[in-house]
Amino acid sequence: MKSELFCDFYGLTMAQQAIQCGMGGQRGWFELFFRRIPDQGGFVIAAGLEPVLQELEEFSFCEDAIGFLRKRGDFSPEFLAYLKQIRFTGDVYAVPEGTPVFPGEPLLSFQAPLFQGYLLETRLLQKIGYASLIATKANRIIRSAQGLPVWEFGARRAHGMDAAVEGARAAYLGGCAGSSCTAAQAVYGVPITGTMSHAWVQQFPTEYEAFCTWCSASSQGVVLLVDTYDTLTSGVPNAIRAFQEVLLPRGITSFGVRLDSGDLAGLSRQVRRMLDDAGLFSCRILVSNALDEYRVEKLLSQGAAIDAFGVGERLITAKSDPVLGCVLKLTALEQPDGILIPKYKWSETPGKSTLPYPKQIFRMWDTLTGTAKGDWICRQEETPEQAVSEIPQGVQVKSLLQPVMRRGVRLQSPMALAEQQVYTLEQVDALPEEVRRLEHPHPYPLHLSAELAAVRQEQRQMQESQKSGM
């Protein structure tokens, strides 16, 4: 598929109309945000920025894509010629990947020719929305695991190859130890791991022979799948024998077993006893099978003897709440002299009205505890002193939206993904504990600056006037 055609059809038709009516050079401000936190959680983790910036740098229309549009007959030769030389020329502001964000806060804001915004809307929403959804889900799961490693195992259940790779990256950003998806390492450097499938065990005359062959060809990190036949009477005894006869004589002490079915809590405790009785105290127990944050939390509350989790379909598809409802809205038109004309959307549906003007987010931090105290959404040019009604002593204010691209050119090299994961976990830990709760989290304090609050009040009054027919 030609990636430049990854847009809703109206993006192309609006772009053509804008150029035909002389608005090709009109620049506007767009903001990407979401309205609701999935899983009734306390926050969302912003993700997907690095892949988006890479796409913006490479944004163009190849001859094949233009040829496809030409055959349709909907687009003028002048517009197609415009597309042939198009490059992204916008200024982009974004919150750093891994930053916890909240409804109504811009994750990304950019100023660019209107027709470029129309063409980019779909891909920006899809990439940032999906990555943020998966990073958030992954973080929920790793928090439920209470410090135990969680591996993303969902490539075979992902909704397409791109979803598997981008999802693996987002899951690692959110705190997972790594992924089973090989392409995620090739593209993004995500750590990868793997065990074995039941097919490996089934192809041998005996389970013991399958395990011994695997161990003979492997070194550190061997994990044997022990539930192909009977976990306790066959799988674990054969695994113990293979470990003792093949790995230990070679000095290999890093190995484990994987449970993928049955009563995981009860089985894990019995398996732990069998391993310990055999003197294999360092042997790890990895469990998988349709896990999510709720099942992980329940397993640990039941005293399961588990050392790591492999989480697949319910992570890579965010099964319990699979959509982060991101939107991209025009907030202002920029005149040639730099003057901004505010643009906003009215709606009778609660939460669907938007606020005008480019914005900034100020986050207040307790300098003593390092805890986030609340956010203020304001106009881009406002200072903290103008936006925040009163800044208490011992509180530091930081700007979340940072410039990342000027006229289509990146301003800095990307941070290593492992460093971004560290940043993510630090930022989540800095939220109040009551906001981080998996269930019934306390709302995080969100405020509007006095100027934006006045604009919102004006909008409400105008809506009420329209309803009453005034």
C-alpha positions in Angstrom: 0.0 0.0 0.0 1.2 3.5 -0.8 1.4 5.1 2.6 0.7 8.6 1.3 -2.8 7.3 0.4 -3.4 6.4 4.0 -5.9 9.2 4.5 -9.6 9.5 4.5 -10.9 10.5 1.1 -12.2 13.8 2.3 -8.7 14.8 3.2 -7.8 14.7 -0.5 -11.0 16.5 -1.6 -10.7 19.2 1.0 -7.0 19.7 0.1 -8.0 20.1 -3.6 -10.8 22.6 -2.7 -8.5 24.6 -0.5 -5.9 25.0 -3.3 -8.5 25.7 -6.0 -10.1 28.5 -4.0 -6.8 30.2 -3.4 -6.2 28.9 0.2 -3.3 26.7 -0.6 -0.9 29.0 1.3 -3.3 29.6 4.2 -1.7 28.3 7.4 -3.6 27.0 10.3 -3.1 25.6 13.8 -4.2 22.0 14.5 -4.3 20.1 17.8 -4.5 16.4 18.5 -6.1 15.4 21.8 -8.5 12.7 23.3 -11.7 13.0 25.2 -11.9 9.9 27.4 -9.4 7.7 29.2 -9.7 4.0 28.3 -10.6 1.4 31.0 -11.8 4.2 33.3 -8.2 4.7 34.1 -6.5 7.7 35.6 -4.3 8.8 32.7 -3.0 8.1 29.2 0.6 7.7 28.2 1.5 9.8 25.1 3.2 7.7 22.6 3.9 7.4 18.8 5.7 10.7 18.4 8.9 9.4 17.0 7.3 7.3 14.2 5.1 10.3 13.4 8.1 12.7 13.1 9.8 10.2 10.8 6.8 10.0 8.6 6.4 13.8 8.5 10.1 14.1 7.4 9.4 11.6 4.6 6.0 12.8 3.6 5.5 12.9 -0.2 3.4 11.5 -3.0 5.1 9.0 -5.4 4.2 8.7 -9.0 2.3 5.5 -8.4 0.0 7.1 -5.9 -0.6 10.1 -8.1 -1.3 7.8 -11.0 -4.0 6.0 -8.9 -5.6 9.4 -8.1 -5.4 10.4 -11.7 -7.3 7.3 -12.9 -10.1 8.1 -10.5 -10.9 11.3 -12.4 -11.8 13.3 -9.2 -8.7 15.5 -9.1 -7.5 18.2 -11.4 -4.0 18.1 -13.1 -3.1 21.2 -11.2 -3.8 19.5 -7.9 -2.0 16.4 -8.8 1.0 18.5 -9.8 0.8 20.2 -6.4 0.9 16.7 -4.8 3.9 15.7 -6.8 6.1 18.4 -5.1 4.4 18.4 -1.7 6.6 18.2 1.5 5.6 18.8 5.1 6.5 22.4 6.0 4.9 22.7 9.4 6.1 23.6 12.9 5.3 20.9 15.4 5.0 21.0 19.2 4.5 17.8 21.2 4.6 16.4 24.7 7.6 14.0 25.1 6.8 10.4 24.5 6.0 8.6 27.8 4.4 11.7 29.4 1.1 11.0 31.2 -1.6 13.2 29.7 -5.3 13.8 30.3 -8.5 14.5 28.4 -8.5 17.8 26.4 -4.8 18.2 26.6 -3.0 18.5 23.2 -0.6 15.6 22.7 0.6 17.3 19.5 0.0 20.7 18.0 1.2 22.0 14.6 1.1 25.0 12.3 1.1 24.2 8.6 -0.8 25.0 5.4 -4.4 23.9 5.8 -4.3 21.3 3.0 -1.3 19.6 4.6 -3.3 19.2 7.8 -6.2 17.7 5.9 -3.9 15.1 4.2 -2.2 14.2 7.5 -5.2 14.0 9.8 -5.9 10.2 9.5 -2.3 9.0 9.9 -1.6 11.3 12.8 -4.7 10.1 14.7 -4.1 6.5 13.9 -0.4 6.4 14.8 -0.6 8.5 18.0 -4.0 7.2 19.1 -3.0 3.5 18.7 0.5 3.9 20.2 -0.9 5.8 23.2 -3.6 3.3 23.7 -1.1 0.3 23.8 1.5 2.1 25.9 -1.2 2.9 28.4 -2.6 -0.6 28.4 1.0 -2.0 28.8 1.6 0.3 31.7 -1.6 -0.9 33.5 -0.4 -4.5 33.1 3.1 -3.9 34.3 1.8 -2.0 37.4 -0.5 -4.9 38.2 2.6 -7.3 37.9 4.1 -5.6 41.0 7.7 -5.4 39.5 7.7 -8.8 37.8 8.7 -8.7 34.1 5.9 -8.5 31.5 6.7 -9.5 27.9 4.4 -8.5 24.9 3.5 -11.7 23.1 0.7 -10.4 20.8 2.0 -10.3 17.3 -0.1 -13.2 16.0 -3.3 -11.5 17.4 -2.5 -8.0 16.3 -4.7 -6.4 13.7 -2.1 -6.4 11.0 1.7 -6.3 10.7 2.0 -2.6 11.3 -0.1 -2.9 14.5 2.2 -5.7 15.7 5.4 -3.7 15.2 4.1 -0.3 16.4 2.2 -2.0 19.3 5.4 -3.8 20.4 7.3 -0.5 20.4 4.5 1.2 22.4 4.2 -1.7 24.9 8.0 -1.5 25.5 7.7 2.3 26.0 4.9 1.6 28.5 7.1 -0.6 30.6 7.2 -4.1 29.1 10.5 -6.0 29.2 10.3 -6.6 25.4 8.4 -8.4 22.7 8.2 -11.7 20.8 8.0 -9.7 17.5 11.3 -9.9 15.7 10.5 -7.0 13.4 10.1 -4.8 16.4 13.8 -5.2 17.2 14.8 -4.8 13.5 12.8 -1.5 13.2 12.9 0.0 16.7 15.4 -1.9 18.8 12.8 -3.5 21.1 14.3 -6.4 23.1 12.9 -9.7 21.9 12.5 -13.2 23.4 10.8 -16.5 22.6 10.1 -19.9 24.0 8.7 -22.7 21.9 5.4 -23.9 20.5 3.5 -27.1 21.1 4.4 -28.1 17.6 8.1 -28.5 18.6 7.2 -30.9 21.3 4.7 -32.8 19.2 7.2 -33.5 16.3 9.3 -35.7 18.6 8.6 -39.2 19.7 8.7 -38.1 23.3 8.4 -34.9 25.2 11.8 -35.7 26.9 13.5 -36.0 23.6 12.0 -32.7 22.4 13.3 -30.9 25.5 16.8 -32.4 25.4 17.1 -31.5 21.7 16.1 -27.9 22.4 18.5 -27.6 25.4 21.4 -29.1 23.4 21.0 -26.5 20.7 20.5 -23.6 23.2 22.5 -21.6 25.7 21.4 -19.2 28.4 17.7 -18.2 28.7 16.1 -21.6 27.7 12.4 -21.7 28.5 10.5 -25.0 27.9 6.8 -25.2 27.3 5.5 -27.8 29.7 1.8 -28.1 29.1 1.6 -29.9 25.7 0.5 -33.1 27.4 0.2 -33.2 31.2 2.0 -30.4 33.1 2.6 -32.1 36.4 3.1 -35.8 35.4 4.9 -35.2 32.1 6.0 -31.7 31.3 7.7 -30.6 34.4 9.4 -33.9 35.2 10.8 -34.1 31.7 11.9 -30.4 31.8 13.7 -31.1 35.1 15.5 -34.1 33.7 16.5 -32.1 30.6 17.8 -29.3 32.7 19.8 -31.6 34.9 21.2 -33.8 32.2 21.8 -31.3 29.4 22.1 -27.7 30.8 23.7 -28.0 34.2 26.6 -30.1 33.0 27.4 -27.3 30.6 27.3 -24.7 33.4 24.1 -23.2 32.1 21.9 -22.0 35.0 19.6 -19.5 33.3 16.4 -21.4 32.3 12.7 -21.6 32.9 9.4 -23.2 32.2 6.2 -21.7 30.6 2.7 -22.5 31.6 0.1 -21.6 29.0 -3.1 -23.3 30.2 -5.0 -24.6 33.2 -5.2 -23.2 36.7 -2.2 -20.9 36.5 -2.1 -20.0 40.1 -2.5 -23.5 41.5 -0.2 -25.0 38.8 2.5 -22.5 39.4 2.7 -23.2 43.1 2.9 -27.0 42.4 5.5 -26.5 39.7 7.6 -24.3 42.1 7.6 -27.0 44.7 8.7 -29.6 42.1 11.5 -27.4 40.8 12.7 -26.6 44.3 12.6 -30.2 45.4 14.9 -30.9 42.4 17.3 -28.2 43.6 16.4 -25.9 40.6 15.8 -22.9 42.8 16.8 -20.4 40.0 14.5 -21.9 37.4 11.9 -19.3 36.5 8.2 -19.8 35.8 6.7 -17.8 33.0 2.9 -17.8 32.5 0.8 -16.8 29.5 -2.7 -17.4 28.2 -5.2 -14.5 27.7 -3.7 -12.3 30.4 -4.5 -8.7 31.2 -4.0 -6.4 34.2 -7.0 -7.9 36.0 -5.9 -11.5 35.6 -2.4 -10.7 36.5 -3.5 -8.9 39.7 -5.8 -11.8 40.6 -3.0 -14.4 40.0 -0.7 -12.6 42.4 -3.4 -12.1 45.0 -3.9 -15.9 44.9 -0.3 -16.4 45.8 0.8 -17.7 42.4 4.5 -18.6 42.1 5.2 -16.6 39.0 8.4 -14.9 37.8 7.3 -13.3 34.6 4.3 -12.9 32.4 3.7 -13.2 28.6 0.7 -11.0 27.6 -0.7 -11.3 24.1 -4.0 -10.5 22.6 -5.5 -8.5 25.4 -2.5 -6.1 25.3 -1.8 -5.7 21.6 -5.6 -5.1 20.9 -6.3 -3.4 24.2 -9.2 -5.8 24.3 -11.1 -4.4 27.2 -11.3 -0.9 25.7 -9.8 -0.9 22.3 -10.1 2.7 21.1 -8.5 5.9 22.3 -10.9 8.5 20.8 -8.3 11.0 19.5 -9.4 13.9 17.4 -7.6 16.5 15.3 -9.2 20.0 15.4 -8.4 23.3 13.8 -7.9 25.9 16.5 -6.8 29.0 14.6 -6.1 30.5 11.1 -2.9 32.5 10.8 -3.0 35.7 8.7 0.1 36.8 6.6 0.9 39.4 9.3 0.9 36.7 12.0 -2.5 37.6 13.5 -4.4 34.6 14.6 -8.1 34.2 13.9 -9.6 31.8 16.6 -11.5 28.8 15.4 -13.5 26.4 17.5 -16.3 23.9 17.3 -19.6 24.2 19.1 -21.6 21.1 20.1 -24.6 20.3 22.2 -22.9 17.0 23.0 -21.1 17.4 26.3 -17.3 17.4 25.8 -17.4 17.8 22.0 -17.0 21.6 21.9 -13.4 22.7 21.4 -11.4 25.7 22.5 -9.6 28.1 20.1 -6.0 29.2 19.8 -2.7 27.2 20.0 -2.2 26.0 23.5 0.4 25.1 26.1 0.2 22.8 29.1 1.9 23.8 32.4 2.4 21.0 34.8 3.0 21.9 38.5 5.5 19.8 40.5 6.1 19.6 44.2 9.9 20.3 44.3 10.2 18.4 47.6 8.4 15.2 46.7 8.7 15.3 42.9 4.9 14.7 42.6 2.8 16.2 39.9 0.2 18.5 41.5 -2.0 19.4 38.5 -2.0 20.8 35.0 -3.1 24.2 33.5 -4.2 24.4 29.9 -3.6 27.9 28.5 -2.9 29.9 25.3 0.5 29.2 23.8 1.9 32.7 24.6 0.8 32.8 28.2 3.5 32.6 30.9 3.0 30.5 34.0 2.3 33.6 36.0 -0.4 34.6 33.6 -2.0 31.2 33.3 -1.9 29.9 36.9 -4.0 31.7 39.4 -1.4 31.3 42.1 1.9 29.4 42.2 2.4 28.2 45.7 5.9 28.1 47.2 7.8 24.9 46.7 6.1 24.3 43.3 7.9 24.2 40.0 6.0 24.8 36.7 7.1 23.0 33.5 5.9 23.4 29.9 4.8 20.1 28.4 4.5 21.0 24.8 8.0 21.3 23.3 9.0 22.4 19.8 10.1 19.3 17.9 10.0 20.4 14.3 10.5 23.7 12.4 9.3 24.0 8.8 9.3 20.3 8.5 12.8 19.8 9.9 13.4 18.0 13.2 15.0 20.0 15.9 16.7 17.1 17.8 17.8 13.5 17.4 15.5 10.9 18.8 16.0 9.6 22.3 17.0 5.9 22.6 13.9 3.8 23.2 15.3 2.4 26.4 15.8 5.9 27.8 12.3 6.8 26.8 11.0 3.8 28.8 12.9 5.0 31.9 11.4 8.5 31.4 7.9 6.9 31.1 8.1 5.0 34.3 9.5 8.0 36.1 6.7 10.2 34.9 4.0 7.7 35.9 5.6 7.2 39.3 5.5 11.0 39.8 1.7 11.0 39.6 -0.2 10.9 42.9 -0.9 7.3 44.0 -4.6 7.9 43.9 -4.4 8.8 40.2 -2.4 5.7 39.4 -4.9 3.3 40.9 -6.1 0.7 38.3 -9.7 0.9 39.6 -11.6 4.0 40.7 -8.7 6.4 40.3 -9.0 9.9 41.6 -9.4 12.6 38.9 -6.1 14.4 38.2 -6.5 18.2 38.7 -7.0 19.9 35.4 -7.5 23.7 35.0 -8.0 26.3 32.3 -6.2 29.6 32.4 -8.5 32.6 33.1 -8.3 33.6 29.5 -9.4 30.1 28.1 -12.0 29.8 30.9 -13.5 33.1 29.8 -13.6 31.9 26.2 -15.4 28.7 27.3 -17.9 30.7 29.2 -18.6 32.8 26.2 -19.1 29.7 24.1 -21.6 28.3 26.6 -23.5 31.5 26.7 -23.7 31.6 22.9 -24.9 28.0 22.9 -27.6 28.8 25.4 -28.7 31.7 23.4 -29.0 29.5 20.3 -31.1 27.0 22.2 -33.5 29.6 23.4 -33.8 31.2 20.0 -32.3 34.5 20.9 
